[in-house]
Amino acid sequence: MAHEIKDDIYWVGVNDRRNDLFESYWPIPNGMSYNSYLIKDEKSALIDGVKGGFTEDFLRKVQPHGAVEDLDYVIVNHMEPDHTGVFPELRRLNSGLTFVGTEKASELLENFYGITQGVEVVETNDTLDLGSHTLEFVETPFVHWPETMMTYLREEEVLFSGDGFGTYGTLDGGLFDDQLGAEKYFDEAVRYLSNIVGAYSATLQGALAKLKRLNIEIIAPTHGPIWRDSPDKIVELYDKYSSGGALPGVTIVHGSMYGFTKKVTERVAQGARSTGLQDLKVLDASRTHPSYLLSAAWKRRGLIVGSPTYESRAFPPISNFLEITEKKKLKDRIAGIFGSYGWGGGSAREIEETAETLDWDLVSSPVEFNGQPSEDQLKNGFELGRQVAEAIKN
Ligand code: FEO
């Protein structure tokens, strides 16, 4: 596959088709790309690296464009090891290399890899002249870590955006959105956003505001396609899902050990559907990885959580989901709660605690039932679903 993005700008990244999990947690059934870029000029610069374990593949990509020993700069937009694992090898091969990043990145370079020499600290508006290419740096803290920045190539109007505007999925035989089919990546982009950078939605919004002054022809992130045909679409997607712009739909996340809670789930779903609601997703937390639960809930304004009681708290897969929603700051849902118990109760209480932490707007008090739900309790479940769906429509 041709690796040239523009004259003298090359993709030298790798496709990860062998790991099942990103960050050892998030499923990547479609793999993952770690994008790295090389700019050839009087001075040459590598923009980000790749994950350790892919060094050989990476060096093979760099080699046709010149020896690593001749590289001048490595631009460190982000220090997470999926982009920096190769740095020790680069330093070993080229002791004269200069790593360029934020102050915080310089600390992490030392802490992660013991790199203290040949480090240049930059701030927003600082530039680096490579000859006929000028790199301009924009600090974008917490997209995804505190040290993150983006790098703008002025002459070509290319934004090297780090994790921002990234998505899960390998680059199969192409590099660009128009080659690969942009639509194919959008669902996974929402899952990636919710899983990886969504917790920092406020700072993501801050970054988007900073980028407004730049003319951007191409967005080159560290994961997923290079957006040259429709960079506006991925920016819109990131803007929407980092600013509470969820869809008018309902996600029901439930767990059920012996089927009592599931009976109510069915009625909750019927109640939601009775309003004419089109977008309804029902997910079983025992059988669905939290990555997908979170992504579904991130997408839709309505969220209804149902759980049996387990040791006076929620069922563990539901507790796990609640913990992830808190870690990732899934705020401002229109929500409902239902739950079963055998004696003391406690599942609904745990969900209520999360709802309070995350400012979920509960349409009613929880629908709770002891053992088998009665016909009245099933009707209450139906009503809960109806109320959440109605609240979204309104
Ligand atoms: Fe792709 Fe936050 O690293």
Residues whose N, C-alpha, C, O or C-beta is under 5 A from the ligand:
A	BS01	FEO	E80 D82 H144 D163
